[in-house]
Structures are given as C-alpha cells and as structure tokens.
C-alpha cells in the first residue's frame, strides 16, 4: 500500500495543477469576452471545458493563463465559481441544519427558524471556506514544468486542453 502513495500523490498533484490552470484559463476567457455559460473539469492530463468556446481562443487563453501562473499570479488558480464552493456550501448548510434541528423538544416552527438562521450563516461562511479549500487542497498554482500540448474538440461544446509535465 505504501508503494502506491507516491503514485496517488503525483496523480493528485497533477489534477490540482490542472484544476488551477482550468480556473486561470476561464478567468482569462471571461476577462476577454465577459461571463459565459461554461463548466470545466480537471484531469491528470489536462482539463475539459464544456460550453460554446472557440478552440483557438481557448488555446490562447490557456497559454496566457499558464504564463501568468508561472509568473506568480497564484490568485488566478482560485475561482468563486468553482464546484468546490458549491460542495462546501452544501456540506456546511447540511451540518448547520442538522445541528439546528437536533432538539426534538422544540416545535417545528422553532426548528425551521433555527435551521434557516444556521443555514444562512453556513452559506456566508462557505465562500471564504471554499476559497481556502481551493487554495490548499483542490488547486495548485505552481505550474513551473507544465506545458500545454494543445486543444481538441471532442464533441460540439466539449473541448479538452491537454497538458504534460516534465516530471
């Protein structure tokens, strides 16, 4: 089992780096063209972008994002639109609601009011907590040896940005 640990760590680091590059690429794309309805998903060897994006423009944005991350703009790796934020909000809200409704001696209306109040605080807390989780767990901005190999259109509205690493 311990022999698997380095492989798992390398896989996780690759996904985290590509997740950060995905966020940075989307930030560059939005800066150039305004907000769009797109989604992304990082993998070990790149990331997918789902939405109506020109592949050549996506490649250009990915290169700019990589250059900026490699120049030290680490904040590009953290996105307020990341699914991590949604997951954190859901988990904190569920925990808050469970905590607020644990006292069955209270009436239904009291438990509902408590759950609503606790859930609102959980949602407020989720934004900075999600950003912290991205910064330290789900993304990595240090892309020193990462290269962009190209962009492929897999299906209409589905592109893959392929990356590689010297490691």
SVG drawing of the C-alpha trace seen along z (x, -y; Angstrom):
<svg xmlns="http://www.w3.org/2000/svg" viewBox="-44 -41 55 43">
<polyline fill="none" stroke="black" stroke-width="0.4" points="0.0,0.0 2.8,-2.4 4.3,-1.9 1.0,-3.3 1.3,-6.5 3.8,-8.3 1.6,-7.4 -1.6,-8.7 0.2,-11.9 1.6,-12.5 -1.9,-11.9 -3.5,-14.3 -0.8,-17.0 -1.4,-16.7 -5.1,-17.1 -4.7,-20.0 -2.3,-21.8 -4.7,-21.3 -7.6,-22.5 -5.7,-25.7 -4.9,-26.1 -8.5,-25.5 -9.6,-28.3 -7.0,-30.6 -8.0,-29.9 -11.6,-30.6 -10.6,-33.8 -8.7,-34.9 -11.5,-33.9 -14.0,-35.9 -11.7,-38.9 -11.5,-38.9 -15.1,-38.1 -17.3,-38.6 -19.1,-35.9 -20.2,-32.8 -22.1,-29.7 -19.3,-27.2 -18.1,-24.5 -14.8,-22.8 -13.3,-19.6 -9.7,-18.9 -8.0,-15.6 -4.4,-14.3 -3.5,-15.2 -5.4,-18.4 -8.9,-19.7 -12.3,-19.8 -14.3,-22.9 -17.9,-22.5 -19.6,-25.3 -19.5,-27.3 -15.9,-28.3 -13.7,-28.6 -10.9,-26.1 -8.2,-28.5 -9.4,-31.2 -9.4,-28.6 -5.8,-27.6 -4.7,-31.3 -6.4,-31.8 -4.8,-28.7 -1.3,-29.8 -1.9,-33.3 -3.2,-31.7 -0.2,-29.4 2.2,-32.3 0.5,-34.3 0.5,-31.4 4.2,-30.7 4.9,-34.4 3.4,-34.2 -0.2,-35.2 -1.4,-32.4 -4.7,-34.0 -5.9,-33.0 -6.0,-29.4 -8.9,-30.1 -12.3,-30.8 -15.5,-32.0 -17.4,-29.9 -15.7,-26.6 -17.7,-23.5 -15.6,-23.2 -17.5,-26.3 -20.9,-24.6 -19.8,-21.4 -18.6,-23.4 -21.8,-25.4 -23.9,-22.2 -21.9,-20.4 -21.8,-23.4 -25.5,-24.1 -26.5,-20.4 -24.4,-20.3 -25.8,-23.6 -29.4,-22.4 -28.8,-19.1 -27.3,-21.0 -30.1,-23.5 -32.9,-20.8 -31.3,-18.3 -33.6,-19.4 -36.9,-17.5 -38.5,-19.1 -38.8,-22.3 -41.7,-22.8 -41.5,-22.5 -41.6,-26.3 -38.8,-26.9 -36.7,-24.2 -37.4,-25.6 -36.4,-29.1 -33.2,-27.8 -32.3,-25.8 -32.9,-28.8 -30.7,-31.0 -27.9,-28.5 -28.1,-27.7 -27.7,-31.4 -24.6,-31.7 -23.2,-28.5 -23.7,-29.9 -22.0,-33.1 -19.1,-31.1 -18.9,-28.8 -17.5,-31.4 -14.2,-32.0 -14.1,-28.4 -14.4,-27.3 -11.6,-29.6 -9.4,-28.3 -10.1,-24.7 -9.3,-25.5 -6.1,-27.3 -4.8,-24.5 -6.5,-21.3 -8.1,-21.3 -5.9,-23.5 -2.1,-24.3 -0.8,-27.4 2.8,-26.2 2.9,-25.1 6.7,-25.5 7.1,-22.4 3.6,-22.2 3.2,-22.5 0.1,-22.9 0.1,-20.3 -3.0,-21.5 -6.8,-21.7 -9.0,-19.1 -12.7,-19.4 -14.2,-16.1 -17.9,-16.9 -19.7,-20.1 -19.3,-22.2 -16.7,-19.9 -13.0,-20.8 -10.0,-19.2 -6.9,-21.3 -4.1,-18.7 -1.2,-19.3 2.0,-17.5 4.7,-17.8 8.5,-17.2 8.2,-15.1"/>
</svg>
